[in-house]
Amino acid sequence: MASHSSISVIMPCFNHARFLRESVSSILKQSFADLELVVVDDCSRDASWDVIKELSSCDSRVVPIKHKFNQGASSARNSGLRLAKGEFIGFCDADDIWEEDKLRCQKKALESNPRYGVTYCDASIVDENGKSTGNNFSSQFPPPNNASGNLFGYLITRNFVNMPSVLMRSQCVNDSGYFDQHIKWVEDWWYWIKLSRSHRFLYEPEPLVRYRIHSQSTGVVQWRGYRVNRYKVFRRILDTYPDLSRSQKAVLYYKMAVDLCDLGRLKVGRRCFGHAAVLATGGGRPIGLIARAITRFALAVGK
């Protein structure tokens, strides 16, 4: 193990044996090689642990960790963070791929811009076999026009930061803590929100990552769970940051209401639409949001 590596890369793995070698290889072959790769097997049921042990025996930079029972991606990332020794920290899931200059480019960007704590980039989307789909992450989750700087006001409404695209200073962990193990599937979004409260983000539009979408991807198999946990994050934002503006709260209540109605929780959803409409009224408030909230409220009442 590289005890004083400049960069620590955290890779959680659960039943991704078929993708592991390609993902690990893309990190170990980075043009910036002073790194450690902490691979955390979250009690996989396939051959993942055997592959991880083999890879660690071939390259001392690979640090293997095995959970005794399945704890989820947040716990796996936290296990890696607790061992991380690097000045910078990156994340790559066991089914994603990095372009060979990713770390070199992002490390240089942070070193050249000391006022920024986090850098993120675009990603090209590939299919199960690693073939390009012709789409980028930014086409599905576009960053704001001001993609660099203080992103808190943008991130509280939606996530546009792709997990394997991030490189951050280790100080970020000291400031924002670890991933919340009570949130699933959107735990990265909540973490970026916390980070953006005290750290500036720097965007690189070049796709330095290949983001794999396959049959076991969260968005494919966890439609309901994704919406439940997205609602939890909206609720937590409102509880954690009482200093939000009325218009920001209106947007959050509106988005909560949409998720609740999609989940069949119409009574609570109607209340949230009502809150959104009330908060959005007044000078300078988003008139379009008021109209949408009233329309959705009326539709929900009729069900």
C-alpha positions as YAML, in Angstrom:
chain: A
units: angstrom
residues:
- id: 1
  name: MET
  ca: [0.00, 0.00, 0.00]
- id: 2
  name: ALA
  ca: [1.21, 3.47, -0.85]
- id: 3
  name: SER
  ca: [1.25, 5.02, 2.61]
- id: 4
  name: HIS
  ca: [1.76, 8.63, 1.49]
- id: 5
  name: SER
  ca: [-0.06, 8.78, -1.83]
- id: 6
  name: SER
  ca: [-1.14, 12.18, -3.10]
- id: 7
  name: ILE
  ca: [-4.58, 10.91, -4.09]
- id: 8
  name: SER
  ca: [-6.88, 8.35, -2.49]
- id: 9
  name: VAL
  ca: [-9.54, 6.80, -4.73]
- id: 10
  name: ILE
  ca: [-12.53, 5.16, -3.04]
- id: 11
  name: MET
  ca: [-14.29, 2.34, -4.93]
- id: 12
  name: PRO
  ca: [-17.34, 0.60, -3.40]
- id: 13
  name: CYS
  ca: [-18.24, -2.74, -4.97]
- id: 14
  name: PHE
  ca: [-21.33, -4.90, -4.72]
- id: 15
  name: ASN
  ca: [-21.74, -7.77, -7.20]
- id: 16
  name: HIS
  ca: [-19.71, -6.05, -9.92]
- id: 17
  name: ALA
  ca: [-17.12, -8.77, -10.56]
- id: 18
  name: ARG
  ca: [-17.69, -8.57, -14.32]
- id: 19
  name: PHE
  ca: [-16.79, -4.86, -14.42]
- id: 20
  name: LEU
  ca: [-14.11, -4.70, -11.71]
- id: 21
  name: ARG
  ca: [-11.00, -5.37, -13.75]
- id: 22
  name: GLU
  ca: [-11.80, -2.69, -16.31]
- id: 23
  name: SER
  ca: [-12.69, -0.12, -13.64]
- id: 24
  name: VAL
  ca: [-9.62, -0.82, -11.50]
- id: 25
  name: SER
  ca: [-7.36, -0.85, -14.55]
- id: 26
  name: SER
  ca: [-8.59, 2.58, -15.61]
- id: 27
  name: ILE
  ca: [-7.45, 3.96, -12.25]
- id: 28
  name: LEU
  ca: [-4.14, 2.15, -11.97]
- id: 29
  name: LYS
  ca: [-3.23, 3.28, -15.52]
- id: 30
  name: GLN
  ca: [-3.80, 6.97, -14.77]
- id: 31
  name: SER
  ca: [-1.11, 9.29, -16.12]
- id: 32
  name: PHE
  ca: [-0.81, 10.54, -12.53]
- id: 33
  name: ALA
  ca: [0.27, 7.38, -10.71]
- id: 34
  name: ASP
  ca: [0.88, 8.56, -7.11]
- id: 35
  name: LEU
  ca: [-2.35, 7.13, -5.76]
- id: 36
  name: GLU
  ca: [-3.93, 4.50, -3.58]
- id: 37
  name: LEU
  ca: [-7.12, 2.71, -4.57]
- id: 38
  name: VAL
  ca: [-9.26, 1.58, -1.64]
- id: 39
  name: VAL
  ca: [-11.68, -1.06, -2.93]
- id: 40
  name: VAL
  ca: [-14.47, -1.94, -0.50]
- id: 41
  name: ASP
  ca: [-16.40, -5.14, -1.18]
- id: 42
  name: ASP
  ca: [-19.81, -4.71, 0.42]
- id: 43
  name: CYS
  ca: [-20.31, -8.45, 1.00]
- id: 44
  name: SER
  ca: [-20.85, -9.29, -2.67]
- id: 45
  name: ARG
  ca: [-22.50, -12.56, -3.62]
- id: 46
  name: ASP
  ca: [-20.49, -12.98, -6.81]
- id: 47
  name: ALA
  ca: [-16.72, -13.34, -7.33]
- id: 48
  name: SER
  ca: [-15.95, -9.69, -6.58]
- id: 49
  name: TRP
  ca: [-13.84, -10.37, -3.50]
- id: 50
  name: ASP
  ca: [-11.71, -12.93, -5.33]
- id: 51
  name: VAL
  ca: [-11.08, -10.42, -8.10]
- id: 52
  name: ILE
  ca: [-10.22, -7.68, -5.60]
- id: 53
  name: LYS
  ca: [-7.72, -9.92, -3.79]
- id: 54
  name: GLU
  ca: [-6.10, -10.88, -7.08]
- id: 55
  name: LEU
  ca: [-5.80, -7.25, -8.17]
- id: 56
  name: SER
  ca: [-4.32, -6.20, -4.83]
- id: 57
  name: SER
  ca: [-1.72, -8.96, -5.06]
- id: 58
  name: CYS
  ca: [-0.60, -7.57, -8.43]
- id: 59
  name: ASP
  ca: [-0.41, -3.90, -7.45]
- id: 60
  name: SER
  ca: [0.40, -2.65, -3.95]
- id: 61
  name: ARG
  ca: [-1.60, 0.52, -4.56]
- id: 62
  name: VAL
  ca: [-4.83, -1.49, -4.29]
- id: 63
  name: VAL
  ca: [-6.08, -1.60, -0.69]
- id: 64
  name: PRO
  ca: [-8.75, -4.31, -0.23]
- id: 65
  name: ILE
  ca: [-11.52, -4.09, 2.38]
- id: 66
  name: LYS
  ca: [-14.34, -6.58, 2.87]
- id: 67
  name: HIS
  ca: [-17.55, -5.94, 4.80]
- id: 68
  name: LYS
  ca: [-18.87, -8.90, 6.80]
- id: 69
  name: PHE
  ca: [-22.42, -8.03, 5.79]
- id: 70
  name: ASN
  ca: [-24.01, -5.80, 3.17]
- id: 71
  name: GLN
  ca: [-24.26, -2.21, 4.45]
- id: 72
  name: GLY
  ca: [-24.89, -0.13, 1.33]
- id: 73
  name: ALA
  ca: [-22.83, 2.21, -0.83]
- id: 74
  name: SER
  ca: [-22.61, 5.00, 1.77]
- id: 75
  name: SER
  ca: [-21.11, 2.69, 4.36]
- id: 76
  name: ALA
  ca: [-18.68, 1.27, 1.80]
- id: 77
  name: ARG
  ca: [-17.50, 4.75, 0.82]
- id: 78
  name: ASN
  ca: [-17.17, 5.73, 4.48]
- id: 79
  name: SER
  ca: [-15.01, 2.66, 5.16]
- id: 80
  name: GLY
  ca: [-12.74, 3.80, 2.36]
- id: 81
  name: LEU
  ca: [-12.68, 7.41, 3.55]
- id: 82
  name: ARG
  ca: [-11.60, 6.34, 7.04]
- id: 83
  name: LEU
  ca: [-8.48, 4.73, 5.55]
- id: 84
  name: ALA
  ca: [-7.76, 7.38, 2.93]
- id: 85
  name: LYS
  ca: [-4.39, 9.09, 3.31]
- id: 86
  name: GLY
  ca: [-4.28, 11.26, 0.22]
- id: 87
  name: GLU
  ca: [-4.28, 15.04, 0.01]
- id: 88
  name: PHE
  ca: [-7.05, 14.65, -2.57]
- id: 89
  name: ILE
  ca: [-9.91, 12.15, -2.70]
- id: 90
  name: GLY
  ca: [-11.72, 10.75, -5.71]
- id: 91
  name: PHE
  ca: [-14.61, 8.33, -6.13]
- id: 92
  name: CYS
  ca: [-15.17, 5.67, -8.76]
- id: 93
  name: ASP
  ca: [-17.83, 2.97, -8.58]
- id: 94
  name: ALA
  ca: [-16.82, -0.53, -9.61]
- id: 95
  name: ASP
  ca: [-18.66, -0.35, -12.93]
- id: 96
  name: ASP
  ca: [-17.37, 3.05, -14.15]
- id: 97
  name: ILE
  ca: [-14.22, 3.94, -16.09]
- id: 98
  name: TRP
  ca: [-11.82, 6.86, -15.92]
- id: 99
  name: GLU
  ca: [-9.99, 8.39, -18.87]
- id: 100
  name: GLU
  ca: [-6.24, 8.19, -18.33]
- id: 101
  name: ASP
  ca: [-5.66, 11.92, -17.73]
- id: 102
  name: LYS
  ca: [-8.55, 12.46, -15.30]
- id: 103
  name: LEU
  ca: [-6.53, 12.73, -12.10]
- id: 104
  name: ARG
  ca: [-3.71, 14.73, -13.64]
- id: 105
  name: CYS
  ca: [-6.12, 17.31, -15.07]
- id: 106
  name: GLN
  ca: [-8.25, 17.61, -11.94]
- id: 107
  name: LYS
  ca: [-5.34, 17.72, -9.51]
- id: 108
  name: LYS
  ca: [-3.77, 20.50, -11.58]
- id: 109
  name: ALA
  ca: [-7.09, 22.37, -11.61]
- id: 110
  name: LEU
  ca: [-7.41, 22.32, -7.82]
- id: 111
  name: GLU
  ca: [-3.77, 23.23, -7.26]
- id: 112
  name: SER
  ca: [-4.17, 26.18, -9.66]
- id: 113
  name: ASN
  ca: [-7.40, 27.33, -7.98]
- id: 114
  name: PRO
  ca: [-6.89, 27.21, -4.20]
- id: 115
  name: ARG
  ca: [-10.26, 28.88, -3.53]
- id: 116
  name: TYR
  ca: [-12.05, 25.76, -4.80]
- id: 117
  name: GLY
  ca: [-12.48, 22.61, -2.71]
- id: 118
  name: VAL
  ca: [-14.09, 20.31, -5.27]
- id: 119
  name: THR
  ca: [-13.77, 19.75, -8.99]
- id: 120
  name: TYR
  ca: [-16.15, 17.74, -11.18]
- id: 121
  name: CYS
  ca: [-16.47, 17.06, -14.89]
- id: 122
  name: ASP
  ca: [-18.74, 15.71, -17.58]
- id: 123
  name: ALA
  ca: [-18.96, 12.00, -18.40]
- id: 124
  name: SER
  ca: [-19.75, 10.04, -21.52]
- id: 125
  name: ILE
  ca: [-22.45, 7.40, -21.01]
- id: 126
  name: VAL
  ca: [-21.68, 3.82, -22.01]
- id: 127
  name: ASP
  ca: [-23.82, 0.71, -22.02]
- id: 128
  name: GLU
  ca: [-23.40, -2.63, -20.28]
- id: 129
  name: ASN
  ca: [-20.64, -3.64, -22.71]
- id: 130
  name: GLY
  ca: [-18.77, -0.34, -22.43]
- id: 131
  name: LYS
  ca: [-19.99, 0.92, -25.81]
- id: 132
  name: SER
  ca: [-20.75, 4.61, -26.09]
- id: 133
  name: THR
  ca: [-24.43, 5.53, -26.21]
- id: 134
  name: GLY
  ca: [-23.62, 8.84, -27.88]
- id: 135
  name: ASN
  ca: [-24.89, 10.76, -24.83]
- id: 136
  name: ASN
  ca: [-23.13, 12.64, -22.07]
- id: 137
  name: PHE
  ca: [-24.13, 12.94, -18.43]
- id: 138
  name: SER
  ca: [-24.59, 16.68, -18.94]
- id: 139
  name: SER
  ca: [-27.28, 16.12, -21.56]
- id: 140
  name: GLN
  ca: [-29.43, 14.28, -19.01]
- id: 141
  name: PHE
  ca: [-28.41, 16.26, -15.91]
- id: 142
  name: PRO
  ca: [-27.20, 19.63, -17.22]
- id: 143
  name: PRO
  ca: [-25.13, 21.76, -14.87]
- id: 144
  name: PRO
  ca: [-26.28, 25.37, -14.35]
- id: 145
  name: ASN
  ca: [-25.01, 28.10, -16.64]
- id: 146
  name: ASN
  ca: [-22.69, 29.11, -13.80]
- id: 147
  name: ALA
  ca: [-21.30, 25.60, -13.36]
- id: 148
  name: SER
  ca: [-18.38, 26.72, -11.18]
- id: 149
  name: GLY
  ca: [-18.44, 28.58, -7.90]
- id: 150
  name: ASN
  ca: [-20.99, 28.53, -5.10]
- id: 151
  name: LEU
  ca: [-23.46, 25.85, -6.24]
- id: 152
  name: PHE
  ca: [-25.52, 25.44, -3.07]
- id: 153
  name: GLY
  ca: [-28.54, 27.30, -4.49]
- id: 154
  name: TYR
  ca: [-28.56, 25.03, -7.53]
- id: 155
  name: LEU
  ca: [-27.82, 21.73, -5.80]
- id: 156
  name: ILE
  ca: [-30.67, 22.01, -3.31]
- id: 157
  name: THR
  ca: [-33.14, 21.60, -6.20]
- id: 158
  name: ARG
  ca: [-31.44, 18.87, -8.24]
- id: 159
  name: ASN
  ca: [-28.26, 16.85, -8.61]
- id: 160
  name: PHE
  ca: [-26.00, 17.40, -11.61]
- id: 161
  name: VAL
  ca: [-22.69, 16.23, -10.07]
- id: 162
  name: ASN
  ca: [-21.72, 12.74, -11.18]
- id: 163
  name: MET
  ca: [-20.09, 10.68, -8.42]
- id: 164
  name: PRO
  ca: [-17.13, 9.25, -10.42]
- id: 165
  name: SER
  ca: [-16.34, 12.71, -11.82]
- id: 166
  name: VAL
  ca: [-15.43, 14.28, -8.46]
- id: 167
  name: LEU
  ca: [-12.01, 15.02, -7.02]
- id: 168
  name: MET
  ca: [-11.96, 16.94, -3.73]
- id: 169
  name: ARG
  ca: [-9.51, 18.08, -1.11]
- id: 170
  name: SER
  ca: [-9.26, 15.84, 1.95]
- id: 171
  name: GLN
  ca: [-10.20, 18.88, 4.04]
- id: 172
  name: CYS
  ca: [-13.72, 18.47, 2.66]
- id: 173
  name: VAL
  ca: [-14.18, 15.33, 4.76]
- id: 174
  name: ASN
  ca: [-13.09, 17.19, 7.88]
- id: 175
  name: ASP
  ca: [-15.63, 19.93, 7.12]
- id: 176
  name: SER
  ca: [-18.61, 17.89, 5.89]
- id: 177
  name: GLY
  ca: [-18.13, 14.49, 7.49]
- id: 178
  name: TYR
  ca: [-19.06, 11.20, 5.89]
- id: 179
  name: PHE
  ca: [-21.86, 9.95, 3.66]
- id: 180
  name: ASP
  ca: [-25.25, 9.54, 5.33]
- id: 181
  name: GLN
  ca: [-25.95, 5.83, 5.67]
- id: 182
  name: HIS
  ca: [-29.68, 6.46, 6.15]
- id: 183
  name: ILE
  ca: [-30.05, 7.76, 2.59]
- id: 184
  name: LYS
  ca: [-29.89, 5.34, -0.34]
- id: 185
  name: TRP
  ca: [-29.39, 5.90, -4.08]
- id: 186
  name: VAL
  ca: [-29.14, 9.70, -3.75]
- id: 187
  name: GLU
  ca: [-26.62, 9.80, -0.92]
- id: 188
  name: ASP
  ca: [-24.09, 11.50, -3.19]
- id: 189
  name: TRP
  ca: [-26.52, 14.36, -3.86]
- id: 190
  name: TRP
  ca: [-26.95, 15.08, -0.14]
- id: 191
  name: TYR
  ca: [-23.18, 14.97, 0.29]
- id: 192
  name: TRP
  ca: [-22.63, 17.51, -2.52]
- id: 193
  name: ILE
  ca: [-25.24, 19.76, -0.93]
- id: 194
  name: LYS
  ca: [-23.37, 19.69, 2.39]
- id: 195
  name: LEU
  ca: [-20.05, 20.29, 0.63]
- id: 196
  name: SER
  ca: [-21.40, 23.19, -1.41]
- id: 197
  name: ARG
  ca: [-22.45, 25.01, 1.75]
- id: 198
  name: SER
  ca: [-18.81, 25.69, 2.57]
- id: 199
  name: HIS
  ca: [-16.80, 24.80, -0.56]
- id: 200
  name: ARG
  ca: [-16.74, 26.13, -4.11]
- id: 201
  name: PHE
  ca: [-17.00, 23.69, -7.03]
- id: 202
  name: LEU
  ca: [-14.93, 23.89, -10.22]
- id: 203
  name: TYR
  ca: [-16.42, 22.41, -13.42]
- id: 204
  name: GLU
  ca: [-14.53, 20.83, -16.31]
- id: 205
  name: PRO
  ca: [-16.80, 20.32, -19.37]
- id: 206
  name: GLU
  ca: [-14.54, 17.67, -20.92]
- id: 207
  name: PRO
  ca: [-15.84, 14.12, -20.26]
- id: 208
  name: LEU
  ca: [-13.04, 12.54, -18.24]
- id: 209
  name: VAL
  ca: [-15.23, 9.62, -17.13]
- id: 210
  name: ARG
  ca: [-17.20, 6.84, -18.81]
- id: 211
  name: TYR
  ca: [-20.38, 6.37, -16.79]
- id: 212
  name: ARG
  ca: [-21.92, 2.94, -17.27]
- id: 213
  name: ILE
  ca: [-25.68, 2.39, -17.39]
- id: 214
  name: HIS
  ca: [-26.77, -1.25, -17.15]
- id: 215
  name: SER
  ca: [-29.57, -3.51, -15.95]
- id: 216
  name: GLN
  ca: [-28.57, -3.17, -12.29]
- id: 217
  name: SER
  ca: [-28.12, 0.61, -12.28]
- id: 218
  name: THR
  ca: [-30.05, 2.43, -9.56]
- id: 219
  name: GLY
  ca: [-32.27, 4.40, -11.91]
- id: 220
  name: VAL
  ca: [-33.25, 1.20, -13.73]
- id: 221
  name: VAL
  ca: [-34.18, -1.06, -10.80]
- id: 222
  name: GLN
  ca: [-35.08, 1.31, -7.95]
- id: 223
  name: TRP
  ca: [-37.69, 3.71, -9.35]
- id: 224
  name: ARG
  ca: [-39.75, 3.86, -6.15]
- id: 225
  name: GLY
  ca: [-36.82, 3.83, -3.73]
- id: 226
  name: TYR
  ca: [-35.14, 6.62, -5.69]
- id: 227
  name: ARG
  ca: [-38.18, 8.88, -5.30]
- id: 228
  name: VAL
  ca: [-38.65, 8.05, -1.63]
- id: 229
  name: ASN
  ca: [-35.06, 8.99, -0.86]
- id: 230
  name: ARG
  ca: [-35.19, 12.09, -3.05]
- id: 231
  name: TYR
  ca: [-38.17, 13.23, -0.98]
- id: 232
  name: LYS
  ca: [-36.13, 12.55, 2.18]
- id: 233
  name: VAL
  ca: [-33.37, 14.82, 0.89]
- id: 234
  name: PHE
  ca: [-35.79, 17.64, 0.07]
- id: 235
  name: ARG
  ca: [-37.26, 17.31, 3.57]
- id: 236
  name: ARG
  ca: [-33.80, 17.31, 5.12]
- id: 237
  name: ILE
  ca: [-32.77, 20.42, 3.19]
- id: 238
  name: LEU
  ca: [-35.75, 22.29, 4.59]
- id: 239
  name: ASP
  ca: [-35.00, 21.09, 8.13]
- id: 240
  name: THR
  ca: [-31.24, 21.71, 7.96]
- id: 241
  name: TYR
  ca: [-31.19, 25.11, 6.25]
- id: 242
  name: PRO
  ca: [-33.97, 27.30, 7.69]
- id: 243
  name: ASP
  ca: [-32.37, 30.39, 6.15]
- id: 244
  name: LEU
  ca: [-33.50, 29.46, 2.64]
- id: 245
  name: SER
  ca: [-35.50, 32.10, 0.79]
- id: 246
  name: ARG
  ca: [-39.26, 31.78, 0.29]
- id: 247
  name: SER
  ca: [-38.81, 31.06, -3.40]
- id: 248
  name: GLN
  ca: [-36.25, 28.32, -2.68]
- id: 249
  name: LYS
  ca: [-38.61, 26.72, -0.17]
- id: 250
  name: ALA
  ca: [-41.44, 26.97, -2.70]
- id: 251
  name: VAL
  ca: [-39.44, 25.02, -5.27]
- id: 252
  name: LEU
  ca: [-38.55, 22.34, -2.70]
- id: 253
  name: TYR
  ca: [-42.17, 21.91, -1.59]
- id: 254
  name: TYR
  ca: [-43.26, 21.67, -5.22]
- id: 255
  name: LYS
  ca: [-40.69, 18.96, -5.99]
- id: 256
  name: MET
  ca: [-41.62, 17.08, -2.81]
- id: 257
  name: ALA
  ca: [-45.28, 17.21, -3.83]
- id: 258
  name: VAL
  ca: [-44.54, 15.78, -7.28]
- id: 259
  name: ASP
  ca: [-42.61, 12.86, -5.79]
- id: 260
  name: LEU
  ca: [-45.30, 12.20, -3.19]
- id: 261
  name: CYS
  ca: [-48.08, 12.13, -5.78]
- id: 262
  name: ASP
  ca: [-46.04, 9.85, -8.03]
- id: 263
  name: LEU
  ca: [-45.68, 7.54, -5.02]
- id: 264
  name: GLY
  ca: [-49.44, 7.58, -4.43]
- id: 265
  name: ARG
  ca: [-49.26, 9.67, -1.26]
- id: 266
  name: LEU
  ca: [-51.82, 12.16, -2.51]
- id: 267
  name: LYS
  ca: [-52.96, 13.64, 0.79]
- id: 268
  name: VAL
  ca: [-49.47, 14.75, 1.83]
- id: 269
  name: GLY
  ca: [-48.68, 15.69, -1.76]
- id: 270
  name: ARG
  ca: [-51.66, 18.04, -1.90]
- id: 271
  name: ARG
  ca: [-50.48, 19.78, 1.26]
- id: 272
  name: CYS
  ca: [-47.03, 20.29, -0.25]
- id: 273
  name: PHE
  ca: [-48.51, 21.75, -3.44]
- id: 274
  name: GLY
  ca: [-50.47, 24.16, -1.24]
- id: 275
  name: HIS
  ca: [-47.31, 25.16, 0.66]
- id: 276
  name: ALA
  ca: [-45.50, 25.71, -2.64]
- id: 277
  name: ALA
  ca: [-48.24, 27.99, -3.98]
- id: 278
  name: VAL
  ca: [-48.39, 30.06, -0.77]
- id: 279
  name: LEU
  ca: [-44.60, 30.45, -0.54]
- id: 280
  name: ALA
  ca: [-44.34, 31.38, -4.22]
- id: 281
  name: THR
  ca: [-46.82, 34.28, -3.95]
- id: 282
  name: GLY
  ca: [-45.59, 37.83, -3.59]
- id: 283
  name: GLY
  ca: [-43.36, 40.18, -5.47]
- id: 284
  name: GLY
  ca: [-40.53, 38.60, -7.40]
- id: 285
  name: ARG
  ca: [-41.74, 35.06, -6.79]
- id: 286
  name: PRO
  ca: [-41.72, 32.47, -9.62]
- id: 287
  name: ILE
  ca: [-45.15, 32.92, -11.22]
- id: 288
  name: GLY
  ca: [-44.71, 29.81, -13.35]
- id: 289
  name: LEU
  ca: [-44.21, 27.75, -10.20]
- id: 290
  name: ILE
  ca: [-47.40, 29.13, -8.69]
- id: 291
  name: ALA
  ca: [-49.37, 28.11, -11.78]
- id: 292
  name: ARG
  ca: [-47.82, 24.63, -11.84]
- id: 293
  name: ALA
  ca: [-48.43, 24.11, -8.14]
- id: 294
  name: ILE
  ca: [-52.08, 25.18, -8.38]
- id: 295
  name: THR
  ca: [-52.62, 22.96, -11.44]
- id: 296
  name: ARG
  ca: [-51.00, 19.93, -9.83]
- id: 297
  name: PHE
  ca: [-52.90, 20.63, -6.59]
- id: 298
  name: ALA
  ca: [-56.19, 20.64, -8.48]
- id: 299
  name: LEU
  ca: [-55.34, 17.40, -10.26]
- id: 300
  name: ALA
  ca: [-54.31, 15.76, -6.97]
- id: 301
  name: VAL
  ca: [-57.58, 16.87, -5.32]
- id: 302
  name: GLY
  ca: [-59.53, 15.25, -8.11]
- id: 303
  name: LYS
  ca: [-57.96, 11.83, -7.57]
...
